Amino acid sequence: MDEYRGGAPDTRDEGGLTTGEVARRLGVAPTTIRSWDSRYGLGPTAHTGGRHRRWTAADLARLERMCALTATGVPPAEAARVVRAETASGPPPRGGTATAPGPRAGERARSRAGSGLRLGDVRQECKGIARAALRLDAVALDGLLDDAIGEHGLVVAWTEVIMPTLQAVGRKWESSGERYVEVEHFLSWHVSGALRRHAPPVAADRPGATTVLACVPGENHTLPLEVLAAALAERGLPVRMFGGALPVESLVTAVRRTGPAVVGLWAQSRTTASRPLAQHVAALEWGVRGARRRPAVLTLGPGWAGQTVPGLPHPPGLAEAVAAVESAAHG
């Protein structure tokens, strides 16, 4: 598993980055990079042998500035003019220009792309996905999410790429007076779609091996359960997913009808986590007299922190939740 990386992107000593690599880091389509080159002269400054041109760190910095300007609504032609002027006169002043303000002195911790998302030392893919989400670029966002899941697998892509980006967008929304609500909703919708595209078909039921997944009443954050459902399907484990805010009566009915080996209850907030509910589900029984069974109940999500139920596992992350389900289903 690769360590998180921060700071300036590695442009590789053998000649820089390809156009595809630059596009992934910036969160734009390769055709956009080529368009900026042909229309506005923002192509690689160094010429190397062979058919494929390479982008240096200075080239990447110019494109990052271009992304930052267009993300704030500056038309591409005007943004390119500003970038070319800044390149000719040296680095842009910390205060920016009249037509395209740059970062203020108090914003030094923000990402190099100017997105304003505090990503810290996370994978480069996070920055590209955040930039695409900030621009509301559906095509680029879908491509980047598909690449991340295809390259790393569902569990690693969620843990090290998608979740850190979602958290960064959420922090930006909380600190900006709800200015980025549309970005958070846009990103969440596309993440859900990517999970469904990459999840294999749900495995056929096996007696005593099914997992029931549901958000507790009042809870509508379904993405973590969606990725858990996809990861279990990837491992051939049958899943019944019931999504957000499942009423208590419906949850009890679903458990009794399916006779699951595991029930996963997600709570994002402490106000929705309910110890009595978890204990009630854990006490449900089914089967013939003398051979009755009960489900293993997993309390999932940060809402259970500090109020976990004795005897009920509380996996801290996706990988641990998958392992707990596998253990119970095969036990």
N, C-alpha and C positions, 0 to 999 in steps of 0.2 A: 504494500500500500504506500503510495507516494506521500511524502510529507507535504504540508501546505507550504506554498511559496508566496512570498510577497515581494515588494519593491519593483524595480524596472524589469521588464520582460527579458528573458534570455534570447538573444538573437543568433546564437549558435556561431561558433568560431568558423565554421566551414562556409560562411558566406551570407548569413542572415536568414530571414524567414521567407517562406513561400507566400504567395497571395492567399492560399487557402488557410495557412496558419495565422496570418494577419487577420483575416476575416473572422476566424473563430475567437481570437483574442479580443477583437473589437465588438463582436456581436452584430456584424453586418454580413450581408451576402457577398460572396466574391465578385459578383457582377457589379455591386455598388463600388467596390474598391477599383475595379477596372474602369468604371464610368468616371470616377473622380480623377483617375489618371488621364483618360482620353479627353475629357471635357475641360478640366481645370488645371491640368499639368501637375497633379499631386502624385506622380509616380515615383519609383525608386530613383534615388540620385546616383547610385553607383551602378555601373554596368559590368556584369560578369559574363563569363563565357557560357555557351549553351543556350537553350531555348527558354529556360525559366529564369526570370529576374528575381533577385532577392532584395528584401527590405531590411534596412539597417535600423538601429535604435532611433536615429534622428528621423528617418522616414516614418517610423511608427509613432513618434511623438507628434509629427504633423497631422497624421490621420486621427490620433486621439483628440487633438484640438478640433479637428473638423467634426468629429462625432459630438464633442461637447457643445459646439456652437449649434449644430443642426438639432440637437436634442432640446435646446431652449427655444426653437422656433425660427432661428435665423435661416433664410433660404440658402440652399447649397451654393449657389453662385456667389452670394455675398460672403458666406462663411469661408469659401475658398480664397476670396480676395483678401480677407482678414488674415488667414493662415499664411498666404504668400507674403503679405506685408510684414507679418511678425517674423517670418523666417529670414527675410532680407535684413531686418533691423535688429535681430537677436531675439532672445526670449521675451515674451510679452510681459509688461509690467504687472506686478501683483494686483493692482487695482483694475486691470483690464482696459478696454477701450469703450468709447461712447456707444458704438454700435453693437458690441458684443462683450459684455462684462466678463472678466476673468475671476478666478477665485479670490476671496478676501483673505487677509492675513490670518484670520481665525479658522480658515478652512484647510489648513495644510494637511490635516489627516485624511482628507477626502481622496477618492480614487483619482488616478492620473487621467481618467477619461472625462472628469468633470461631472460625473453623474451625481455626485454628492452622496453616494451610498458607502457607508463605512464597512468595507469588506474585510479589512485587516489581512492577515496572512492566510489566505485561502487560495484554492486552485485558480489558475488563470481562467478556466471555464466560467467561474462565478462572475467574473467581471464582464465577460462577453454576454452572458445571459442577462445580467443586470442592465447593461447598456441597451440590449434589444428590447427589454421590457420597458425601460424608460422612454424609448422612442415609439412604443406601441407597434413594433415591427413584428407582425404575426409570422411571416414567412421565415425570417431570420431566427426568431425565437424557437419555432418548431424544429428547425434544423439543428440548432445548438443543443436543445434538449435531447433530441434523438441521438445526436453524436455522443453526448455524455453517457446516456444509458447504454448505447451500443458498445462503447469503449470500456466502461467500467462495470457494467452490470447494474441491476436495479438497486441493490443494497448500498454499494459504494457511491453510486451516482447520487442517490438520495442523501446519504449521510455527509458526503464531502463536497457536493456541488450544489444540489437543488436546495436542501434545507438551509445552508448558510446564506444563500442568495435570498430566499424567502424571509429569513430573519432580518437581513439587512434592509430589505424593502419595508418590512414591518416597522423597524426602528426609525426609518426615514419618515414613514407616515405618522408615527406617534410624535415625532419631534418637529413636524412642519405644519401643524394645524390642519391635518387631513388633506394636504395638497396632493398626496400621492395615492389616494384611495384607488383611483382608476388603474394605476400601475400594479398595485397588489392584487386586485381582482383579475386583471388581465393575465398576470403571471400565473396565478393560481389556476385559472381556467386552462391555460395551455399546459401546465404541469399535469393536471388531471388527464388531459387528452393524451399526453405522451405516455403516461403510465398505462392507459388502456391500450394504446397501440403496441406497447412492448410486452404486455402481460400475455402469457400463453392462455389457451382455453382453460376454463376451470375444470379441475380434475373431477372424474366421476365419484359419486359418494361411495365411501367404504364404511361399513358399520363401525361406529365408535371412533371414527377418525376425522369427522367434520369439525371445522372451526367456525363459530359464529362471531362476527365482528359487528359492533354497533357503537355509536356515540350515545352517551347517557342522555336522559331527557334534558332539554335546554342547551345541548351542545351541538354545534353545527360545523365544527372544524373536521372535515372528513379526509383531507389529503393524507395525513399519517396512516389512517386505516386503509386508504386506497393503495398506498405503496406496500403495506404489510400484506394485503390481500394478493397483490401482484407477486410479491416475493414468495408467498406460500404456494401460489399456483405454479410458479417457476420450479418449485420443488416437488410438484405432483401431489400436493395436499389439497383435499377438497375444502372449499370455503363458501360460507354464506354471508354475504355482505349486506348490511341493512342501513348503512349510511348514517345521516345526522338525526339527532333528537328523536330516537325511537322511544315511544311511550312505554312505561313499565309493563302494562298489560300485554302489549305487542311483543316486547322482549321475552317475557315469560312464555307466551304462546309459541314463539319461534324456537326457544330452547327445548320445550317439551315436544314439539313436532319433529325436530331434527335430531335430538339426542346427541349433542356434540361432545367431543372429547375436551374441547377448549372453548371458552367464551372470553373474548377480548372486549373490555369496556373502556372506551376512550373518553377522557375528560381533559380539556385544555385549561379549564379554570377551576380553582378551588370552590367556586360557588356552584359548580355543576357536579363535582365529584360527590358521591353519596355512599358512605360506608354501609348503611342499611340495605341499599340496593345490591351492592356487591355481595354482601352476606346472604341476602335472599336468593340471588341467582346461584351462589355456591351450594345452597342447601337443596336446590331442586333435584328431584330424583325421577328416574324413568326405568323402564324395563320390567321384567317379570319378577314376581315376589321371590325373594331369596337371592336374586342376582341384580339388584338395582344398582344404578350407577349415578354418579354426580359429575358435573363438569369441573375441569380445572379452570378457575377464573383468573384472568390476568388483568390487573389494574394498569391501564396504559395512559401515558400522557402526564404532563406537568401538574395537572390539577390534583393528582393524588399525592403529590409530595407533601410530607408532613402529616398525612392522614391515611396512610396505607392501612390495609386491613390485615390483622395477624393471620398468617397461614396462606395468604393470597399473594403470589409473586407480583412484583412491580418492576418489570424489565426497564432498564434506564434508556435503552436505545433500540433501533430497528433490528440490528443483528441479534441482540439478546432476546428480543421478542420472537424472532424467527426460531432461534434455538429452543426457547421455552415451548413453543407450539410443537416443534418437531419431537421434543422429548415426551410431551404428554400424548401426542397422537400415536407415537410408536411404543408407548409404555404399556 
